[in-house]
Every structure is written in structure tokens, then in C-alpha cells.
Amino acid sequence: MKTVSKIIGIAGISILASAGCHSRIRHTKEPEETLKNIFHNDFLIGTALSSDQIEGKDKVAAYIAARQFSAITAENSMKAEHIHPRWGEYKFELADRYVDFGQKHAMYIVGHTLIWHSQLPSFVSKIRSVDSLNKYMEQHIVSVAGHFVGKVKSWDVVNEALNEDGTYRNSIFYRTLGEDYIIRAFKLTEKAAPGTALYYNDYNIERPKKRTGVLKIIKKLKAAGARIDGIGIQGHWNIHDLPLEDIEQSIIAYANAGVKVAITELDISVLPNPWNLQGADVNQNFENSWVMNPYADGLPDSVSGKLTNCYVQLFRLLLKHKDKISRVTFWGVDDRQSWLNDWPIKGRTNYPLLFDRNGIPKDAFHKIIQLKKQQNF
Ligand code: G3I
């Protein structure tokens, strides 16, 4: 108990002690600074919340989320397979708890995601007719966006609709309905949830070819009289290849196209990627490989230093363009939660976030706070 109180202060003691989570937090003090305070005048700073965090099973991460972040995104609980498992049947319980968490802590609540080819309920994958798929889209958006109206402040309306070369992904939506399904999705969401910010969200869209595809979508939506407020650059990056120039060019290009930019799923992997994969195509999965898991027992200082350096360079760039950026959201609170422990190879030990497996802030956390203080942007 003594150690815990040193770390989290009086406010957190009862939460953590009752959760029996002493073993996850040790040997360090809780930082005085918080990300949400330090970046308060720059952009919202967010995290994805897992089901365990929403349900109160991971109290350490939930505590850190509430203390450090001003925005939340549902990592999985608002996806169609969870929230709309059978035709006309909705399961809002977990997503409602996610929204309660955000409201309780006065956070900006993001909805993720309405129309995505992945994590679809099985009944949707079986749909073949244009009429039925149109009906699904309408019912899904009206029911889900409608349920959270006034509570969810921003929706990732369409997720990952593009291929790497900027052409449309051959998803069930594109195959069946053609490219205008995107316009319809934005118009339906605007109607179901007026006043909510509407975003197109995708990975690798800082890269020039894919960026061209996004710019076409923005133009098309605007020409069709649909509202789009922003572009979500997911930001699944790697310490070996952080594309700073492309990121800057994209922030400028999207802002020039008249929309805000959010970094929506930020993490920086430290592990080798033997297949030279980029981004986050969740269809790619590989068998476990010990050789590909070099830091299972801890991260060497040299690699940790690279990670810190990447985060500092990235935040320097984001602060430079803060007038164009609405939000920067990390894809998880701590390294234990990260999807990158299981992709593209299951069961690895990755270190992509600002808080380690015990919920301790890393050097990268301290250095981006220092950057902000020193440069006083
Ligand atoms: O819920 C089941 C659980 O019942 C079961 O015991 C367990 C066994 O593996 O699996 C659980 O489901 C997993 C789910 O995460 C919840 O943990 C799925 O297998 C797993 O595939 C799923 O992964 C999520 C992935 O999206 C699915 O597409 C990741 O957590 C989530 O971080 C990831 O997030 C996506 C964004 O939505 C879109 N952009 C890319 C990003 C990373 O892939």
C-alpha cells in the first residue's frame, strides 16, 4: 500500500488498492504532469479503451486513461460485430459503459467505427443484394449513430476504404454498392447524428499514393453536398521507418482540402517486420516466431532511445501544425494492451506506447512533455 500511495497519490489509492493491482505499479512516482494538461491548448490527446478497461477489469489503465487523456476511442466495443450481432438486434451495453466512462471524466468521446469491411457480423458478410446491403447500412447508421447522438462527439464514419495505391478496396460495400457508398454513409450519419464531427479514417494515408485516394474522397463528398470534417491518419508506425516528411505533406494537403486532421490510432512498433508490411491490414497474420521476438525480456536502452526520439520528432511536427490538428489518440493506454503484441505475429512483446506494462510512463512520455515546455509552442 505504501508503494502504491507514493506512485498514484491519494486520489488513486482506493481505486487501485481495491483492485488489488499493486503488483502492476512499482518503484516510481506518478508524473506530476499530464498529457491532457500540457497539450490543452494544442489538440485533444486521446487513448483507445479496451473492453477490460471499460468493464473495470484493468483498473490501472482505466485510472491512467482518466488522469492523462482528454479523449477516448472504443478499441472494439462499437464495431459492428459487437454492437449489431444479428439483423435488427443491437447490443449497446458495453458501448454505453464506454460512453459513461467518458462522460464521468469529462472526455471527448469518439465513435469507432460505422462502416468497415472488417469485424462485420456474419449476417452482413452473407448479404448479396444491393437493396439488402443498402438497408443494412441505413439501419446500422441510424440505430448506432442515433443511439449515441449528443454523447459521441466524432464518428469514424468510414474506415479503411482504400488500397495502398489509392484505389478503392474491394470490400463488400464497394463490390455491392460502388464507390458512392461512402457518400451515402456520410449523409446518413449527418442525418442520424447532427452536429457530430464526421471523419474518414485509414492507415498509411500519409503515403503519397494513398493520400491521392483520400483527397479524391474529400472532393467527391463535398461535390455531393455531404459534410466531412476531418481525416483520421491512423498512425501505426515503426521506429525503423517513421515517415515524417510524408506525414507533414499529408497534414498540409488535407488541411488545404478544407478538413481537420486527427492522428487516430498512434503507436510506434519497435519490432522487426520481416514481411515488410506497412500499416494495419488485420487480414494478415503469421505464426509465432521466437527470432522475431527479440525483446521478450526487456527493451535495450538503444532501442528505447530510438522510440523516444521518434516520439519527440513526431510531436515536434504535430505541434508545428497544431492549427490543423484536432486530436492525437494513442491506440491503447499501455504496452500490455497493444494489439501490436499479436500482429503480424501472435504473442510477441512490443513496446509501442507511452506507458509500459506496469503503467509506468516511459522516457518518451517525459521527453514529449519536456519538448512542449522547452519550446513553448
Ligand atoms: O473478444 C474475443 C474474445 O472473446 C476471445 O477470447 C479473444 C481470443 O483471442 O479474442 C477476442 O477478440 C479479439 C478482439 O480484438 C478483442 O480483444 C479478436 O480476436 C482480435 O482480432 C481483435 O483485434 C482488434 C482488431 O482491431 C480487429 O480487427 C484489436 O484489438 C484492435 O486494436 C484492432 O484495431 C484496429 C482498428 O479498429 C482499425 N485500424 C487498425 C487497428 C489495428 O488492427
Residues whose N, C-alpha, C, O or C-beta is under 5 A from the ligand:
A	BS01	G3I	E75 N76 Q119 A280 V282 W339
